[in-house]
């Protein structure tokens, strides 16, 4: 009969498991990563950079599309172009707000960590 929580290992299996755990604990990097359960910083950094670049690219592309639609609206005078300008402009502004929020959070994190802030001026003096 199987009971939840029962070890169920034979003495040989227990000994072998202890040997494996001992050999793994000798690897300091692996032991530290296990103790903190942290994901590899290389993959996390790449993902964050890709997100930040994607949002910045979206804002730049949105500004370009807004200006293009504005030019078309001046030439063609169609009402649907005005609505398209409004929609793209709102999405672009939302992305820009997201970029500003990220920059502010990075600045606050740098201050908490005691590092120099990324901006040359102190935001509290503004």
VENTALIN-V91452 format. One record per residue. N is the residue number from 1. RES is the residue in three letters. PHI is phi in whole degrees, -180 to 180 (* if undefined). OMEGA is omega in whole degrees, 0 to 359 (* if undefined). NEAR is the number of other ideal C-beta (glycine too) atoms within 12 Angstrom. Layout:
n:N res:RES phi:PHI omega:OMEGA near:NEAR
n:N res:RES phi:PHI omega:OMEGA near:NEAR
This chain:
n:1 res:UNK phi:* omega:183 near:5
n:2 res:UNK phi:-93 omega:177 near:6
n:3 res:UNK phi:-120 omega:181 near:7
n:4 res:UNK phi:-70 omega:178 near:7
n:5 res:UNK phi:94 omega:179 near:6
n:6 res:UNK phi:-77 omega:184 near:8
n:7 res:UNK phi:-67 omega:176 near:11
n:8 res:UNK phi:68 omega:178 near:12
n:9 res:UNK phi:-99 omega:175 near:12
n:10 res:UNK phi:-75 omega:179 near:10
n:11 res:UNK phi:-59 omega:178 near:10
n:12 res:UNK phi:-66 omega:179 near:10
n:13 res:UNK phi:-66 omega:178 near:13
n:14 res:UNK phi:-63 omega:179 near:14
n:15 res:UNK phi:-64 omega:180 near:13
n:16 res:UNK phi:-65 omega:177 near:14
n:17 res:UNK phi:-64 omega:178 near:17
n:18 res:UNK phi:-64 omega:177 near:15
n:19 res:UNK phi:-64 omega:179 near:14
n:20 res:UNK phi:-64 omega:180 near:14
n:21 res:UNK phi:-62 omega:179 near:16
n:22 res:UNK phi:-66 omega:180 near:13
n:23 res:UNK phi:-68 omega:177 near:13
n:24 res:UNK phi:-71 omega:181 near:18
n:25 res:UNK phi:-70 omega:177 near:16
n:26 res:UNK phi:-73 omega:177 near:12
n:27 res:UNK phi:-81 omega:188 near:14
n:28 res:UNK phi:-67 omega:181 near:11
n:29 res:UNK phi:-64 omega:179 near:14
n:30 res:UNK phi:-65 omega:180 near:16
n:31 res:UNK phi:-64 omega:179 near:16
n:32 res:UNK phi:-67 omega:179 near:13
n:33 res:UNK phi:-65 omega:177 near:15
n:34 res:UNK phi:-68 omega:183 near:14
n:35 res:UNK phi:-69 omega:179 near:12
n:36 res:UNK phi:-94 omega:183 near:12
n:37 res:UNK phi:53 omega:182 near:9
n:38 res:UNK phi:-92 omega:176 near:14
n:39 res:UNK phi:-76 omega:180 near:13
n:40 res:UNK phi:-54 omega:184 near:14
n:41 res:UNK phi:-68 omega:180 near:12
n:42 res:UNK phi:-64 omega:181 near:11
n:43 res:UNK phi:-71 omega:179 near:12
n:44 res:UNK phi:-65 omega:180 near:13
n:45 res:UNK phi:-62 omega:180 near:13
n:46 res:UNK phi:-63 omega:181 near:14
n:47 res:UNK phi:-66 omega:180 near:15
n:48 res:UNK phi:-65 omega:178 near:18
n:49 res:UNK phi:-63 omega:180 near:15
n:50 res:UNK phi:-64 omega:178 near:14
n:51 res:UNK phi:-64 omega:181 near:18
n:52 res:UNK phi:-63 omega:179 near:22
n:53 res:UNK phi:-68 omega:180 near:17
n:54 res:UNK phi:-65 omega:180 near:18
n:55 res:UNK phi:-68 omega:178 near:26
n:56 res:UNK phi:-64 omega:177 near:22
n:57 res:UNK phi:-65 omega:178 near:17
n:58 res:UNK phi:-62 omega:180 near:23
n:59 res:UNK phi:-64 omega:180 near:27
n:60 res:UNK phi:-65 omega:179 near:18
n:61 res:UNK phi:-65 omega:178 near:19
n:62 res:UNK phi:-62 omega:177 near:28
n:63 res:UNK phi:-65 omega:179 near:22
n:64 res:UNK phi:-65 omega:179 near:17
n:65 res:UNK phi:-66 omega:179 near:23
n:66 res:UNK phi:-61 omega:179 near:28
n:67 res:UNK phi:-65 omega:178 near:18
n:68 res:UNK phi:-65 omega:178 near:19
n:69 res:UNK phi:-65 omega:178 near:26
n:70 res:UNK phi:-63 omega:177 near:20
n:71 res:UNK phi:-63 omega:178 near:15
n:72 res:UNK phi:-64 omega:179 near:19
n:73 res:UNK phi:-66 omega:178 near:22
n:74 res:UNK phi:-65 omega:183 near:14
n:75 res:UNK phi:-77 omega:189 near:11
n:76 res:UNK phi:-93 omega:179 near:14
n:77 res:UNK phi:54 omega:178 near:11
n:78 res:UNK phi:-107 omega:184 near:14
n:79 res:UNK phi:-69 omega:181 near:11
n:80 res:UNK phi:-66 omega:177 near:14
n:81 res:UNK phi:-69 omega:177 near:22
n:82 res:UNK phi:-64 omega:177 near:19
n:83 res:UNK phi:-67 omega:178 near:14
n:84 res:UNK phi:-66 omega:177 near:22
n:85 res:UNK phi:-60 omega:181 near:26
n:86 res:UNK phi:-61 omega:182 near:18
n:87 res:UNK phi:-66 omega:182 near:18
n:88 res:UNK phi:-68 omega:180 near:28
n:89 res:UNK phi:-64 omega:179 near:25
n:90 res:UNK phi:-63 omega:178 near:16
n:91 res:UNK phi:-65 omega:179 near:22
n:92 res:UNK phi:-66 omega:179 near:28
n:93 res:UNK phi:-65 omega:177 near:19
n:94 res:UNK phi:-62 omega:176 near:18
n:95 res:UNK phi:-66 omega:178 near:28
n:96 res:UNK phi:-65 omega:176 near:22
n:97 res:UNK phi:-62 omega:177 near:16
n:98 res:UNK phi:-61 omega:178 near:22
n:99 res:UNK phi:-65 omega:180 near:25
n:100 res:UNK phi:-67 omega:179 near:19
n:101 res:UNK phi:-62 omega:178 near:16
n:102 res:UNK phi:-62 omega:180 near:24
n:103 res:UNK phi:-64 omega:178 near:21
n:104 res:UNK phi:-66 omega:179 near:19
n:105 res:UNK phi:-66 omega:177 near:19
n:106 res:UNK phi:-64 omega:179 near:22
n:107 res:UNK phi:-65 omega:179 near:24
n:108 res:UNK phi:-64 omega:179 near:18
n:109 res:UNK phi:-65 omega:178 near:15
n:110 res:UNK phi:-66 omega:178 near:18
n:111 res:UNK phi:-65 omega:179 near:18
n:112 res:UNK phi:-64 omega:181 near:11
n:113 res:UNK phi:-82 omega:179 near:12
n:114 res:UNK phi:82 omega:178 near:8
n:115 res:UNK phi:-89 omega:177 near:12
n:116 res:UNK phi:-70 omega:181 near:12
n:117 res:UNK phi:-70 omega:182 near:22
n:118 res:UNK phi:-69 omega:180 near:19
n:119 res:UNK phi:-94 omega:182 near:18
n:120 res:UNK phi:-73 omega:179 near:10
n:121 res:UNK phi:-110 omega:178 near:10
n:122 res:UNK phi:-83 omega:182 near:13
n:123 res:UNK phi:-62 omega:181 near:18
n:124 res:UNK phi:-73 omega:180 near:10
n:125 res:UNK phi:-89 omega:182 near:8
n:126 res:UNK phi:-82 omega:* near:9
